[in-house]
Amino acid sequence: MIYTTYFAKLSKLPKEIIPVSICGKAPAFYSGYEYKKFAPKYDFFMKWKETHDNDYYIKCFNEQVLKPLTIQDVWEIYRMIYPDLPIEPNVDAMNELDIALICYEKPTDFCHRHLVSEWLNKLGIKSEEYIF
């Protein structure tokens, strides 16, 4: 399963769940896996910081970040962590091997990881916020 969470709770994440940063810039203390294809683009992120227009952000994120991606891109994350996995995507394996996509915001705050999670679920890949 693909969980989502945030850096402030990283130390409380169970050891069997592998963290993967999906933000533009991970904090200095983080030295784990990173997957930048799920990171927001600088231009629309900076405009959102000024306006806090969530609808604008969602539109840009869906068009510029998620639309070009496929299940193969998600599989890249698993192959980065588990290089012996086959090249062809396997949704069953994605639903069995636990990873956590991580960024900065609290679960109740607006955050791109929630958009990624929704997109993953539409692909048939189980994804939800990790509940501590």
N, CA, C and O atoms as a Tinker XYZ file with bonds, in Angstrom:
   528  protein
     1  N      0.843000   -1.177000    0.000000    73     2
     2  CA     0.000000    0.000000    0.000000    64     1     3
     3  C      0.886000    1.238000    0.000000    63     2     4     5
     4  O      2.009000    1.229000    0.504000    81     3
     5  N      0.351000    2.283000   -0.573000    73     3     6
     6  CA     1.062000    3.557000   -0.553000    64     5     7
     7  C      0.379000    4.459000    0.469000    63     6     8     9
     8  O     -0.758000    4.893000    0.282000    81     7
     9  N      1.092000    4.725000    1.539000    73     7    10
    10  CA     0.611000    5.652000    2.546000    64     9    11
    11  C      1.117000    7.046000    2.213000    63    10    12    13
    12  O      2.031000    7.207000    1.404000    81    11
    13  N      0.525000    8.040000    2.834000    73    11    14
    14  CA     1.056000    9.394000    2.785000    64    13    15
    15  C      1.221000    9.870000    4.220000    63    14    16    17
    16  O      0.480000    9.462000    5.114000    81    15
    17  N      2.197000   10.735000    4.425000    73    15    18
    18  CA     2.427000   11.301000    5.753000    64    17    19
    19  C      3.313000   12.535000    5.611000    63    18    20    21
    20  O      3.557000   13.008000    4.501000    81    19
    21  N      3.789000   13.049000    6.733000    73    19    22
    22  CA     4.591000   14.265000    6.682000    64    21    23
    23  C      5.853000   14.106000    7.534000    63    22    24    25
    24  O      5.926000   13.266000    8.431000    81    23
    25  N      6.842000   14.946000    7.219000    73    23    26
    26  CA     8.162000   14.812000    7.822000    64    25    27
    27  C      8.155000   14.863000    9.343000    63    26    28    29
    28  O      8.957000   14.177000    9.975000    81    27
    29  N      7.282000   15.648000    9.947000    73    27    30
    30  CA     7.258000   15.767000   11.404000    64    29    31
    31  C      6.946000   14.438000   12.086000    63    30    32    33
    32  O      7.288000   14.252000   13.254000    81    31
    33  N      6.308000   13.520000   11.383000    73    31    34
    34  CA     5.955000   12.213000   11.952000    64    33    35
    35  C      6.841000   11.084000   11.422000    63    34    36    37
    36  O      6.601000    9.916000   11.726000    81    35
    37  N      7.832000   11.415000   10.657000    73    35    38
    38  CA     8.687000   10.410000   10.023000    64    37    39
    39  C      9.285000    9.427000   11.023000    63    38    40    41
    40  O      9.336000    8.230000   10.744000    81    39
    41  N      9.731000    9.897000   12.161000    73    39    42
    42  CA    10.378000    9.018000   13.142000    64    41    43
    43  C      9.394000    8.026000   13.770000    63    42    44    45
    44  O      9.813000    7.019000   14.341000    81    43
    45  N      8.104000    8.298000   13.669000    73    43    46
    46  CA     7.079000    7.408000   14.235000    64    45    47
    47  C      6.553000    6.394000   13.216000    63    46    48    49
    48  O      5.750000    5.526000   13.558000    81    47
    49  N      7.002000    6.505000   11.983000    73    47    50
    50  CA     6.563000    5.589000   10.932000    64    49    51
    51  C      7.154000    4.202000   11.203000    63    50    52    53
    52  O      8.350000    4.095000   11.477000    81    51
    53  N      6.346000    3.140000   11.134000    73    51    54
    54  CA     6.898000    1.793000   11.344000    64    53    55
    55  C      8.031000    1.491000   10.369000    63    54    56    57
    56  O      8.000000    1.924000    9.217000    81    55
    57  N      9.010000    0.761000   10.830000    73    55    58
    58  CA    10.213000    0.469000   10.036000    64    57    59
    59  C      9.903000   -0.246000    8.717000    63    58    60    61
    60  O     10.645000   -0.098000    7.746000    81    59
    61  N      8.808000   -1.022000    8.677000    73    59    62
    62  CA     8.488000   -1.773000    7.461000    64    61    63
    63  C      7.871000   -0.896000    6.364000    63    62    64    65
    64  O      7.700000   -1.350000    5.233000    81    63
    65  N      7.538000    0.353000    6.693000    73    63    66
    66  CA     7.014000    1.282000    5.693000    64    65    67
    67  C      8.157000    2.182000    5.241000    63    66    68    69
    68  O      8.699000    2.958000    6.029000    81    67
    69  N      8.516000    2.073000    3.973000    73    67    70
    70  CA     9.670000    2.804000    3.434000    64    69    71
    71  C      9.242000    4.222000    3.031000    63    70    72    73
    72  O      8.348000    4.381000    2.200000    81    71
    73  N      9.873000    5.255000    3.614000    73    71    74
    74  CA     9.517000    6.631000    3.264000    64    73    75
    75  C     10.146000    7.081000    1.940000    63    74    76    77
    76  O     11.274000    6.715000    1.606000    81    75
    77  N      9.380000    7.883000    1.202000    73    75    78
    78  CA     9.840000    8.456000   -0.066000    64    77    79
    79  C      9.370000    9.908000   -0.116000    63    78    80    81
    80  O      8.168000   10.175000   -0.131000    81    79
    81  N     10.308000   10.832000   -0.141000    73    79    82
    82  CA     9.959000   12.252000   -0.227000    64    81    83
    83  C      9.418000   12.558000   -1.620000    63    82    84    85
    84  O      9.974000   12.115000   -2.626000    81    83
    85  N      8.314000   13.332000   -1.666000    73    83    86
    86  CA     7.764000   13.750000   -2.962000    64    85    87
    87  C      7.673000   15.275000   -3.046000    63    86    88    89
    88  O      6.838000   15.808000   -3.777000    81    87
    89  N      8.510000   15.958000   -2.318000    73    87    90
    90  CA     8.497000   17.420000   -2.364000    64    89    91
    91  C      9.665000   17.930000   -3.206000    63    90    92    93
    92  O     10.589000   17.186000   -3.532000    81    91
    93  N      9.601000   19.200000   -3.546000    73    91    94
    94  CA    10.660000   19.789000   -4.351000    64    93    95
    95  C     12.008000   19.772000   -3.655000    63    94    96    97
    96  O     13.042000   19.549000   -4.284000    81    95
    97  N     11.989000   20.008000   -2.353000    73    95    98
    98  CA    13.229000   20.011000   -1.568000    64    97    99
    99  C     12.932000   19.389000   -0.202000    63    98   100   101
   100  O     12.144000   19.920000    0.581000    81    99
   101  N     13.562000   18.285000    0.056000    73    99   102
   102  CA    13.409000   17.611000    1.350000    64   101   103
   103  C     14.194000   18.365000    2.418000    63   102   104   105
   104  O     15.151000   19.065000    2.088000    81   103
   105  N     13.816000   18.240000    3.689000    73   103   106
   106  CA    14.572000   18.906000    4.754000    64   105   107
   107  C     15.989000   18.334000    4.868000    63   106   108   109
   108  O     16.248000   17.200000    4.465000    81   107
   109  N     16.877000   19.120000    5.412000    73   107   110
   110  CA    18.291000   18.737000    5.506000    64   109   111
   111  C     18.500000   17.425000    6.265000    63   110   112   113
   112  O     19.422000   16.674000    5.947000    81   111
   113  N     17.668000   17.143000    7.250000    73   111   114
   114  CA    17.858000   15.924000    8.046000    64   113   115
   115  C     17.467000   14.655000    7.285000    63   114   116   117
   116  O     17.840000   13.555000    7.694000    81   115
   117  N     16.731000   14.790000    6.198000    73   115   118
   118  CA    16.229000   13.621000    5.473000    64   117   119
   119  C     17.248000   13.149000    4.444000    63   118   120   121
   120  O     17.710000   13.929000    3.610000    81   119
   121  N     17.592000   11.872000    4.509000    73   119   122
   122  CA    18.561000   11.319000    3.558000    64   121   123
   123  C     18.019000   10.078000    2.850000    63   122   124   125
   124  O     18.785000    9.283000    2.305000    81   123
   125  N     16.699000    9.916000    2.863000    73   123   126
   126  CA    16.087000    8.730000    2.275000    64   125   127
   127  C     15.776000    8.895000    0.800000    63   126   128   129
   128  O     16.310000    9.772000    0.120000    81   127
   129  N     14.896000    8.027000    0.328000    73   127   130
   130  CA    14.489000    8.035000   -1.072000    64   129   131
   131  C     13.713000    9.313000   -1.393000    63   130   132   133
   132  O     13.021000    9.877000   -0.545000    81   131
   133  N     13.854000    9.754000   -2.664000    73   131   134
   134  CA    13.114000   10.905000   -3.157000    64   133   135
   135  C     12.551000   10.570000   -4.535000    63   134   136   137
   136  O     13.189000    9.876000   -5.327000    81   135
   137  N     11.363000   11.067000   -4.806000    73   135   138
   138  CA    10.741000   10.886000   -6.115000    64   137   139
   139  C     10.157000   12.224000   -6.540000    63   138   140   141
   140  O      9.053000   12.593000   -6.139000    81   139
   141  N     10.918000   12.945000   -7.361000    73   139   142
   142  CA    10.588000   14.322000   -7.729000    64   141   143
   143  C      9.462000   14.424000   -8.756000    63   142   144   145
   144  O      8.904000   15.506000   -8.936000    81   143
   145  N      9.114000   13.333000   -9.431000    73   143   146
   146  CA     8.034000   13.420000  -10.420000    64   145   147
   147  C      6.699000   13.789000   -9.780000    63   146   148   149
   148  O      5.813000   14.303000  -10.463000    81   147
   149  N      6.539000   13.539000   -8.489000    73   147   150
   150  CA     5.311000   13.913000   -7.782000    64   149   151
   151  C      5.413000   15.281000   -7.106000    63   150   152   153
   152  O      4.473000   15.705000   -6.432000    81   151
   153  N      6.523000   15.965000   -7.274000    73   151   154
   154  CA     6.697000   17.279000   -6.644000    64   153   155
   155  C      5.966000   18.358000   -7.436000    63   154   156   157
   156  O      5.889000   18.282000   -8.662000    81   155
   157  N      5.430000   19.360000   -6.745000    73   155   158
   158  CA     4.797000   20.480000   -7.460000    64   157   159
   159  C      5.831000   21.243000   -8.282000    63   158   160   161
   160  O      7.009000   21.281000   -7.925000    81   159
   161  N      5.396000   21.842000   -9.367000    73   159   162
   162  CA     6.271000   22.687000  -10.185000    64   161   163
   163  C      6.426000   24.037000   -9.478000    63   162   164   165
   164  O      5.487000   24.557000   -8.875000    81   163
   165  N      7.616000   24.576000   -9.570000    73   163   166
   166  CA     7.962000   25.807000   -8.858000    64   165   167
   167  C      6.999000   26.955000   -9.157000    63   166   168   169
   168  O      6.533000   27.620000   -8.231000    81   167
   169  N      6.689000   27.201000  -10.442000    73   167   170
   170  CA     5.888000   28.367000  -10.824000    64   169   171
   171  C      4.503000   28.369000  -10.181000    63   170   172   173
   172  O      4.109000   29.358000   -9.564000    81   171
   173  N      3.763000   27.268000  -10.322000    73   171   174
   174  CA     2.415000   27.302000   -9.750000    64   173   175
   175  C      2.446000   27.186000   -8.231000    63   174   176   177
   176  O      1.530000   27.655000   -7.557000    81   175
   177  N      3.490000   26.566000   -7.687000    73   175   178
   178  CA     3.613000   26.507000   -6.230000    64   177   179
   179  C      3.826000   27.908000   -5.649000    63   178   180   181
   180  O      3.206000   28.270000   -4.649000    81   179
   181  N      4.699000   28.688000   -6.275000    73   179   182
   182  CA     4.963000   30.046000   -5.782000    64   181   183
   183  C      3.725000   30.935000   -5.921000    63   182   184   185
   184  O      3.441000   31.751000   -5.044000    81   183
   185  N      2.996000   30.776000   -7.019000    73   183   186
   186  CA     1.763000   31.559000   -7.172000    64   185   187
   187  C      0.759000   31.159000   -6.094000    63   186   188   189
   188  O      0.080000   32.023000   -5.540000    81   187
   189  N      0.653000   29.869000   -5.789000    73   187   190
   190  CA    -0.254000   29.408000   -4.742000    64   189   191
   191  C      0.155000   29.980000   -3.381000    63   190   192   193
   192  O     -0.709000   30.335000   -2.579000    81   191
   193  N      1.454000   30.071000   -3.114000    73   191   194
   194  CA     1.913000   30.632000   -1.838000    64   193   195
   195  C      1.445000   32.084000   -1.682000    63   194   196   197
   196  O      1.175000   32.542000   -0.571000    81   195
   197  N      1.354000   32.798000   -2.803000    73   195   198
   198  CA     0.877000   34.180000   -2.770000    64   197   199
   199  C     -0.640000   34.257000   -2.611000    63   198   200   201
   200  O     -1.143000   35.065000   -1.830000    81   199
   201  N     -1.361000   33.425000   -3.342000    73   199   202
   202  CA    -2.815000   33.562000   -3.436000    64   201   203
   203  C     -3.604000   32.563000   -2.601000    63   202   204   205
   204  O     -4.746000   32.831000   -2.226000    81   203
   205  N     -3.008000   31.419000   -2.308000    73   203   206
   206  CA    -3.694000   30.304000   -1.633000    64   205   207
   207  C     -4.964000   29.891000   -2.383000    63   206   208   209
   208  O     -5.962000   29.494000   -1.781000    81   207
   209  N     -4.895000   29.995000   -3.708000    73   207   210
   210  CA    -6.000000   29.583000   -4.576000    64   209   211
   211  C     -5.870000   28.083000   -4.819000    63   210   212   213
   212  O     -5.160000   27.649000   -5.727000    81   211
   213  N     -6.560000   27.302000   -4.003000    73   211   214
   214  CA    -6.458000   25.837000   -4.095000    64   213   215
   215  C     -6.950000   25.299000   -5.428000    63   214   216   217
   216  O     -6.390000   24.335000   -5.949000    81   215
   217  N     -7.994000   25.913000   -5.991000    73   215   218
   218  CA    -8.510000   25.446000   -7.282000    64   217   219
   219  C     -7.456000   25.604000   -8.381000    63   218   220   221
   220  O     -7.269000   24.711000   -9.208000    81   219
   221  N     -6.776000   26.743000   -8.380000    73   219   222
   222  CA    -5.689000   26.977000   -9.343000    64   221   223
   223  C     -4.589000   25.927000   -9.165000    63   222   224   225
   224  O     -4.111000   25.345000  -10.139000    81   223
   225  N     -4.201000   25.698000   -7.929000    73   223   226
   226  CA    -3.142000   24.725000   -7.631000    64   225   227
   227  C     -3.541000   23.334000   -8.112000    63   226   228   229
   228  O     -2.751000   22.650000   -8.763000    81   227
   229  N     -4.760000   22.916000   -7.795000    73   227   230
   230  CA    -5.226000   21.581000   -8.175000    64   229   231
   231  C     -5.218000   21.429000   -9.693000    63   230   232   233
   232  O     -4.766000   20.411000  -10.217000    81   231
   233  N     -5.716000   22.438000  -10.392000    73   231   234
   234  CA    -5.738000   22.399000  -11.855000    64   233   235
   235  C     -4.317000   22.259000  -12.415000    63   234   236   237
   236  O     -4.060000   21.412000  -13.271000    81   235
   237  N     -3.415000   23.086000  -11.929000    73   235   238
   238  CA    -2.023000   23.042000  -12.398000    64   237   239
   239  C     -1.358000   21.721000  -12.042000    63   238   240   241
   240  O     -0.657000   21.132000  -12.865000    81   239
   241  N     -1.575000   21.257000  -10.825000    73   239   242
   242  CA    -0.942000   20.010000  -10.385000    64   241   243
   243  C     -1.432000   18.838000  -11.233000    63   242   244   245
   244  O     -0.641000   18.006000  -11.676000    81   243
   245  N     -2.740000   18.782000  -11.450000    73   243   246
   246  CA    -3.285000   17.689000  -12.265000    64   245   247
   247  C     -2.763000   17.729000  -13.694000    63   246   248   249
   248  O     -2.401000   16.695000  -14.255000    81   247
   249  N     -2.724000   18.931000  -14.291000    73   247   250
   250  CA    -2.292000   19.062000  -15.685000    64   249   251
   251  C     -0.780000   18.892000  -15.863000    63   250   252   253
   252  O     -0.330000   18.203000  -16.778000    81   251
   253  N     -0.006000   19.522000  -14.982000    73   251   254
   254  CA     1.435000   19.563000  -15.177000    64   253   255
   255  C      2.198000   18.415000  -14.518000    63   254   256   257
   256  O      3.269000   18.027000  -14.984000    81   255
   257  N      1.651000   17.882000  -13.451000    73   255   258
   258  CA     2.362000   16.830000  -12.714000    64   257   259
   259  C      1.746000   15.459000  -12.966000    63   258   260   261
   260  O      2.442000   14.542000  -13.402000    81   259
   261  N      0.459000   15.306000  -12.698000    73   259   262
   262  CA    -0.143000   13.972000  -12.752000    64   261   263
   263  C     -0.509000   13.500000  -14.158000    63   262   264   265
   264  O     -0.325000   12.325000  -14.477000    81   263
   265  N     -1.015000   14.381000  -14.990000    73   263   266
   266  CA    -1.483000   13.975000  -16.320000    64   265   267
   267  C     -0.419000   13.238000  -17.144000    63   266   268   269
   268  O     -0.748000   12.251000  -17.801000    81   267
   269  N      0.842000   13.685000  -17.131000    73   267   270
   270  CA     1.859000   12.980000  -17.933000    64   269   271
   271  C      2.288000   11.627000  -17.349000    63   270   272   273
   272  O      2.956000   10.849000  -18.030000    81   271
   273  N      1.916000   11.341000  -16.111000    73   271   274
   274  CA     2.394000   10.129000  -15.445000    64   273   275
   275  C      1.482000    8.934000  -15.715000    63   274   276   277
   276  O      0.299000    9.077000  -16.023000    81   275
   277  N      2.081000    7.750000  -15.585000    73   275   278
   278  CA     1.356000    6.497000  -15.762000    64   277   279
   279  C      1.684000    5.570000  -14.602000    63   278   280   281
   280  O      2.473000    5.905000  -13.719000    81   279
   281  N      1.071000    4.418000  -14.625000    73   279   282
   282  CA     1.352000    3.407000  -13.605000    64   281   283
   283  C      2.829000    2.997000  -13.636000    63   282   284   285
   284  O      3.390000    2.610000  -12.611000    81   283
   285  N      3.456000    3.084000  -14.816000    73   283   286
   286  CA     4.883000    2.763000  -14.941000    64   285   287
   287  C      5.727000    3.711000  -14.086000    63   286   288   289
   288  O      6.727000    3.295000  -13.500000    81   287
   289  N      5.329000    4.968000  -14.015000    73   287   290
   290  CA     6.058000    5.938000  -13.188000    64   289   291
   291  C      5.948000    5.587000  -11.705000    63   290   292   293
   292  O      6.914000    5.725000  -10.955000    81   291
   293  N      4.777000    5.139000  -11.292000    73   291   294
   294  CA     4.594000    4.715000   -9.899000    64   293   295
   295  C      5.470000    3.498000   -9.628000    63   294   296   297
   296  O      6.087000    3.396000   -8.567000    81   295
   297  N      5.524000    2.592000  -10.570000    73   295   298
   298  CA     6.338000    1.381000  -10.433000    64   297   299
   299  C      7.816000    1.717000  -10.282000    63   298   300   301
   300  O      8.558000    0.984000   -9.629000    81   299
   301  N      8.247000    2.832000  -10.888000    73   299   302
   302  CA     9.643000    3.285000  -10.742000    64   301   303
   303  C     10.018000    3.460000   -9.272000    63   302   304   305
   304  O     11.147000    3.169000   -8.877000    81   303
   305  N      9.074000    3.934000   -8.467000    73   303   306
   306  CA     9.348000    4.134000   -7.042000    64   305   307
   307  C      9.688000    2.790000   -6.404000    63   306   308   309
   308  O     10.675000    2.668000   -5.678000    81   307
   309  N      8.871000    1.796000   -6.680000    73   307   310
   310  CA     9.101000    0.463000   -6.109000    64   309   311
   311  C     10.408000   -0.136000   -6.601000    63   310   312   313
   312  O     11.133000   -0.765000   -5.830000    81   311
   313  N     10.714000    0.054000   -7.876000    73   311   314
   314  CA    11.963000   -0.493000   -8.425000    64   313   315
   315  C     13.180000    0.252000   -7.877000    63   314   316   317
   316  O     14.267000   -0.320000   -7.794000    81   315
   317  N     13.010000    1.512000   -7.506000    73   315   318
   318  CA    14.090000    2.268000   -6.873000    64   317   319
   319  C     14.419000    1.634000   -5.513000    63   318   320   321
   320  O     15.585000    1.525000   -5.135000    81   319
   321  N     13.381000    1.222000   -4.792000    73   319   322
   322  CA    13.551000    0.639000   -3.465000    64   321   323
   323  C     13.899000   -0.848000   -3.550000    63   322   324   325
   324  O     14.755000   -1.346000   -2.819000    81   323
   325  N     13.216000   -1.539000   -4.455000    73   323   326
   326  CA    13.379000   -2.997000   -4.630000    64   325   327
   327  C     13.836000   -3.271000   -6.068000    63   326   328   329
   328  O     13.013000   -3.624000   -6.913000    81   327
   329  N     15.126000   -3.115000   -6.356000    73   327   330
   330  CA    15.610000   -3.214000   -7.740000    64   329   331
   331  C     15.418000   -4.587000   -8.392000    63   330   332   333
   332  O     15.511000   -4.693000   -9.614000    81   331
   333  N     15.158000   -5.625000   -7.621000    73   331   334
   334  CA    14.968000   -6.952000   -8.202000    64   333   335
   335  C     13.545000   -7.190000   -8.704000    63   334   336   337
   336  O     13.258000   -8.251000   -9.260000    81   335
   337  N     12.653000   -6.221000   -8.515000    73   335   338
   338  CA    11.294000   -6.375000   -9.030000    64   337   339
   339  C     11.328000   -6.381000  -10.558000    63   338   340   341
   340  O     12.220000   -5.780000  -11.157000    81   339
   341  N     10.369000   -7.050000  -11.192000    73   339   342
   342  CA    10.333000   -7.060000  -12.667000    64   341   343
   343  C     10.082000   -5.658000  -13.227000    63   342   344   345
   344  O      9.629000   -4.769000  -12.506000    81   343
   345  N     10.373000   -5.470000  -14.493000    73   343   346
   346  CA    10.219000   -4.171000  -15.145000    64   345   347
   347  C      8.742000   -3.804000  -15.311000    63   346   348   349
   348  O      8.374000   -2.638000  -15.176000    81   347
   349  N      7.906000   -4.788000  -15.600000    73   347   350
   350  CA     6.482000   -4.530000  -15.800000    64   349   351
   351  C      5.790000   -4.211000  -14.474000    63   350   352   353
   352  O      6.019000   -4.906000  -13.483000    81   351
   353  N      4.949000   -3.174000  -14.436000    73   351   354
   354  CA     4.240000   -2.822000  -13.202000    64   353   355
   355  C      3.354000   -3.959000  -12.695000    63   354   356   357
   356  O      2.779000   -4.718000  -13.476000    81   355
   357  N      3.261000   -4.057000  -11.388000    73   355   358
   358  CA     2.454000   -5.089000  -10.745000    64   357   359
   359  C      1.658000   -4.433000   -9.614000    63   358   360   361
   360  O      2.204000   -4.145000   -8.549000    81   359
   361  N      0.369000   -4.200000   -9.853000    73   359   362
   362  CA    -0.469000   -3.517000   -8.866000    64   361   363
   363  C     -0.576000   -4.334000   -7.583000    63   362   364   365
   364  O     -0.621000   -3.765000   -6.493000    81   363
   365  N     -0.617000   -5.668000   -7.700000    73   363   366
   366  CA    -0.684000   -6.504000   -6.495000    64   365   367
   367  C      0.534000   -6.260000   -5.602000    63   366   368   369
   368  O      0.405000   -6.148000   -4.383000    81   367
   369  N      1.710000   -6.180000   -6.214000    73   367   370
   370  CA     2.929000   -5.907000   -5.435000    64   369   371
   371  C      2.870000   -4.521000   -4.817000    63   370   372   373
   372  O      3.282000   -4.334000   -3.672000    81   371
   373  N      2.357000   -3.536000   -5.573000    73   371   374
   374  CA     2.243000   -2.179000   -5.037000    64   373   375
   375  C      1.315000   -2.147000   -3.829000    63   374   376   377
   376  O      1.540000   -1.388000   -2.886000    81   375
   377  N      0.288000   -2.959000   -3.858000    73   375   378
   378  CA    -0.661000   -2.979000   -2.749000    64   377   379
   379  C     -0.150000   -3.789000   -1.561000    63   378   380   381
   380  O     -0.687000   -3.678000   -0.459000    81   379
   381  N      0.897000   -4.610000   -1.779000    73   379   382
   382  CA     1.447000   -5.435000   -0.699000    64   381   383
   383  C      2.706000   -4.838000   -0.064000    63   382   384   385
   384  O      2.923000   -4.991000    1.138000    81   383
   385  N      3.538000   -4.159000   -0.861000    73   383   386
   386  CA     4.777000   -3.570000   -0.349000    64   385   387
   387  C      4.478000   -2.146000    0.126000    63   386   388   389
   388  O      4.051000   -1.304000   -0.663000    81   387
   389  N      4.701000   -1.884000    1.399000    73   387   390
   390  CA     4.315000   -0.599000    1.988000    64   389   391
   391  C      5.387000    0.468000    1.844000    63   390   392   393
   392  O      6.541000    0.286000    2.232000    81   391
   393  N      4.961000    1.593000    1.268000    73   391   394
   394  CA     5.807000    2.784000    1.213000    64   393   395
   395  C      4.973000    3.957000    1.712000    63   394   396   397
   396  O      3.750000    3.859000    1.812000    81   395
   397  N      5.632000    5.058000    2.023000    73   395   398
   398  CA     4.934000    6.275000    2.447000    64   397   399
   399  C      5.492000    7.457000    1.661000    63   398   400   401
   400  O      6.694000    7.722000    1.690000    81   399
   401  N      4.613000    8.160000    0.964000    73   399   402
   402  CA     4.994000    9.378000    0.255000    64   401   403
   403  C      4.917000   10.523000    1.260000    63   402   404   405
   404  O      3.902000   10.717000    1.929000    81   403
   405  N      6.015000   11.278000    1.351000    73   403   406
   406  CA     6.163000   12.250000    2.436000    64   405   407
   407  C      6.389000   13.662000    1.906000    63   406   408   409
   408  O      7.110000   13.880000    0.932000    81   407
   409  N      5.745000   14.613000    2.582000    73   407   410
   410  CA     6.036000   16.027000    2.363000    64   409   411
   411  C      5.866000   16.759000    3.701000    63   410   412   413
   412  O      6.013000   16.138000    4.754000    81   411
   413  N      5.568000   18.030000    3.685000    73   411   414
   414  CA     5.645000   18.840000    4.900000    64   413   415
   415  C      4.339000   19.043000    5.664000    63   414   416   417
   416  O      4.358000   19.115000    6.893000    81   415
   417  N      3.219000   19.136000    4.976000    73   415   418
   418  CA     1.986000   19.595000    5.607000    64   417   419
   419  C      1.328000   18.543000    6.494000    63   418   420   421
   420  O      1.446000   17.342000    6.255000    81   419
   421  N      0.634000   19.021000    7.519000    73   419   422
   422  CA    -0.144000   18.148000    8.401000    64   421   423
   423  C     -1.290000   17.530000    7.599000    63   422   424   425
   424  O     -1.675000   18.070000    6.562000    81   423
   425  N     -1.836000   16.415000    8.062000    73   423   426
   426  CA    -2.912000   15.741000    7.314000    64   425   427
   427  C     -4.143000   16.608000    7.054000    63   426   428   429
   428  O     -4.838000   16.397000    6.060000    81   427
   429  N     -4.422000   17.562000    7.908000    73   427   430
   430  CA    -5.607000   18.395000    7.724000    64   429   431
   431  C     -5.348000   19.603000    6.829000    63   430   432   433
   432  O     -6.290000   20.303000    6.457000    81   431
   433  N     -4.095000   19.859000    6.479000    73   431   434
   434  CA    -3.750000   20.998000    5.627000    64   433   435
   435  C     -3.849000   20.619000    4.148000    63   434   436   437
   436  O     -3.724000   19.452000    3.779000    81   435
   437  N     -4.074000   21.626000    3.318000    73   435   438
   438  CA    -4.062000   21.415000    1.872000    64   437   439
   439  C     -2.658000   20.965000    1.468000    63   438   440   441
   440  O     -1.669000   21.583000    1.862000    81   439
   441  N     -2.574000   19.899000    0.690000    73   439   442
   442  CA    -1.263000   19.349000    0.336000    64   441   443
   443  C     -1.348000   18.517000   -0.938000    63   442   444   445
   444  O     -2.341000   17.834000   -1.186000    81   443
   445  N     -0.299000   18.586000   -1.731000    73   443   446
   446  CA    -0.278000   17.834000   -2.985000    64   445   447
   447  C     -0.273000   16.323000   -2.772000    63   446   448   449
   448  O     -0.680000   15.580000   -3.665000    81   447
   449  N      0.175000   15.854000   -1.615000    73   447   450
   450  CA     0.198000   14.409000   -1.406000    64   449   451
   451  C     -1.218000   13.827000   -1.401000    63   450   452   453
   452  O     -1.411000   12.664000   -1.754000    81   451
   453  N     -2.204000   14.629000   -1.004000    73   451   454
   454  CA    -3.597000   14.172000   -1.038000    64   453   455
   455  C     -4.079000   14.039000   -2.481000    63   454   456   457
   456  O     -4.866000   13.146000   -2.794000    81   455
   457  N     -3.613000   14.918000   -3.350000    73   455   458
   458  CA    -3.945000   14.831000   -4.773000    64   457   459
   459  C     -3.298000   13.591000   -5.391000    63   458   460   461
   460  O     -3.916000   12.895000   -6.196000    81   459
   461  N     -2.060000   13.325000   -5.012000    73   459   462
   462  CA    -1.363000   12.130000   -5.497000    64   461   463
   463  C     -2.103000   10.881000   -5.016000    63   462   464   465
   464  O     -2.317000    9.953000   -5.796000    81   463
   465  N     -2.487000   10.848000   -3.763000    73   463   466
   466  CA    -3.186000    9.700000   -3.198000    64   465   467
   467  C     -4.503000    9.436000   -3.935000    63   466   468   469
   468  O     -4.823000    8.291000   -4.255000    81   467
   469  N     -5.249000   10.485000   -4.198000    73   467   470
   470  CA    -6.516000   10.358000   -4.935000    64   469   471
   471  C     -6.260000    9.777000   -6.333000    63   470   472   473
   472  O     -6.980000    8.886000   -6.782000    81   471
   473  N     -5.236000   10.288000   -7.010000    73   471   474
   474  CA    -4.861000    9.822000   -8.350000    64   473   475
   475  C     -4.467000    8.343000   -8.301000    63   474   476   477
   476  O     -4.874000    7.566000   -9.164000    81   475
   477  N     -3.684000    7.953000   -7.304000    73   475   478
   478  CA    -3.269000    6.556000   -7.168000    64   477   479
   479  C     -4.475000    5.635000   -6.989000    63   478   480   481
   480  O     -4.543000    4.572000   -7.604000    81   479
   481  N     -5.415000    6.039000   -6.155000    73   479   482
   482  CA    -6.613000    5.239000   -5.933000    64   481   483
   483  C     -7.406000    5.054000   -7.226000    63   482   484   485
   484  O     -7.972000    3.987000   -7.461000    81   483
   485  N     -7.448000    6.085000   -8.058000    73   483   486
   486  CA    -8.135000    5.979000   -9.349000    64   485   487
   487  C     -7.446000    4.974000  -10.267000    63   486   488   489
   488  O     -8.086000    4.370000  -11.128000    81   487
   489  N     -6.141000    4.800000  -10.081000    73   487   490
   490  CA    -5.384000    3.806000  -10.868000    64   489   491
   491  C     -5.546000    2.391000  -10.315000    63   490   492   493
   492  O     -5.085000    1.428000  -10.927000    81   491
   493  N     -6.202000    2.265000   -9.158000    73   491   494
   494  CA    -6.361000    0.954000   -8.533000    64   493   495
   495  C     -5.263000    0.611000   -7.551000    63   494   496   497
   496  O     -5.142000   -0.533000   -7.114000    81   495
   497  N     -4.452000    1.616000   -7.203000    73   495   498
   498  CA    -3.369000    1.429000   -6.237000    64   497   499
   499  C     -3.841000    1.995000   -4.904000    63   498   500   501
   500  O     -4.151000    3.183000   -4.804000    81   499
   501  N     -3.896000    1.154000   -3.890000    73   499   502
   502  CA    -4.393000    1.589000   -2.585000    64   501   503
   503  C     -3.484000    2.658000   -1.991000    63   502   504   505
   504  O     -2.270000    2.482000   -1.891000    81   503
   505  N     -4.103000    3.768000   -1.601000    73   503   506
   506  CA    -3.340000    4.865000   -1.008000    64   505   507
   507  C     -4.214000    5.601000   -0.005000    63   506   508   509
   508  O     -5.370000    5.922000   -0.280000    81   507
   509  N     -3.635000    5.865000    1.172000    73   507   510
   510  CA    -4.335000    6.614000    2.216000    64   509   511
   511  C     -3.326000    7.235000    3.175000    63   510   512   513
   512  O     -2.171000    6.815000    3.246000    81   511
   513  N     -3.781000    8.232000    3.901000    73   511   514
   514  CA    -2.946000    8.876000    4.916000    64   513   515
   515  C     -2.673000    7.867000    6.033000    63   514   516   517
   516  O     -3.588000    7.180000    6.488000    81   515
   517  N     -1.422000    7.778000    6.472000    73   515   518
   518  CA    -1.085000    6.890000    7.574000    64   517   519
   519  C     -1.600000    7.508000    8.870000    63   518   520   521
   520  O     -1.335000    8.674000    9.166000    81   519
   521  N     -2.336000    6.714000    9.633000    73   519   522
   522  CA    -2.893000    7.194000   10.908000    64   521   523
   523  C     -1.980000    6.723000   12.037000    63   522   524   525
   524  O     -1.785000    5.523000   12.234000    81   523
   525  N     -1.427000    7.678000   12.771000    73   523   526
   526  CA    -0.534000    7.358000   13.870000    64   525   527
   527  C     -1.318000    7.098000   15.140000    63   526   528
   528  O     -0.729000    6.810000   16.181000    81   527
